[in-house]
Amino acid sequence: MTKEVSIHCENLTKSYGSATALAGLSFKVSKGEIFGFIGPDGAGKTSLFRILATLLLPDNGTASVEGLDVVKNYKKLRQILGYMPGRFSLYQDLTVAENLQFFAGIFRADIKENYYLIRDIYEQIAPFASRRAGKLSGGMKQKLALCCALIHKPVVLILDEPTTGVDAVSRQEFWEMLIRLKQEHITILVATPYMDEAVLCDRVALIQHGEIMAIDTPDNITRAYPDQLFKIKSSNTLTAIRLMNEFEGILSAEMFGDTVHVSAEKGRINANAIKEYLSEKGMMASAVSEADPGIEDCFIHLMKRSGIVRKEKVNP
């Protein structure tokens, strides 16, 4: 059964002078889907989201949301969109309650009628209803911003890195809210640099330098990883990376926190061979084992396959 399309982009391009932000993006998002754009700063996520939110004109290509063209039908589209930019953009001098009332007023929305959409979120910040928005913590600001983006009951919700800069608990709570909102059949487009958030999406697009490298479910993307992956735990990760890059059969060695992820041709080597090699080079690894690839492993692999130079590291 073919799913109804909520967002459709075809050959979308955007440049700022000589810098290309979007290099011919084409993709579709189904109604009621949580669709994630995963990539580091500068990948093109914000430019794309601003175009879809009718705040930026594309250079070429077409984009539509719920059948409405983002350029020709921008006035109608703004009535059914909820947009939360990466930077906190509510009125800092207004209180929590005043901000919510203000945004409800813009859309002529009834707070009582739509309160069920924001109840779980707003109840967490309700004790601070009389506090100015500028005095809230990072997590509380994001919750208020989400309430203001939802109060008019949008059909599509566009969230540009909503959890960047907030603590781990607030990040988890935020995603629990998004999953509950999906039950209201709201299409959610979300950008994030965090790999652990990618697995919470129905589908993801891995994007870098304005190009989509892959679109699929998180499980399908990791299953498509073609190489054998090993994890090395060592007290000297930099030396381990240098030595592994000199080892025949190794395709790449990358730092992942306090470990090193090593990709190799399938069946070419095993964990014992790596451990013995490092020992011969005078380095003791506390543990070497096979590992299941994650989204970041796939991201790095796709970047190297497409010839994109990796200048930035995506947050694990």
Secondary structure, 3 states (H helix, E strand, C coil): CCCCEEEEEEEEEEEECCEEEEEEEEEEEECCCEEEEECCCCCCHHHHHHHHCCCCCCCEEEEEECCEECCCCHHHHHHHEEEECCCCCCCCCCEHHHHHHHHHHHCCCCHHHHHHHHHHHHHHHHHHCCCEHHHCCHHHHHHHHHHHHHCCCCCEEEEECCCCCCCHHHHHHHHHHHHHHHCCCCEEEEEECEHHHHCCCCEEEEEECCEEEEEECHHHHHHCCCCEEEEEECCCHHHHHHHHHCCCCEEEEEEECCEEEEEECCCCCCHHHHHHHHHHCCCCCCEEEECCCCHHHHHHHHHHHHCCCCCCCCEC
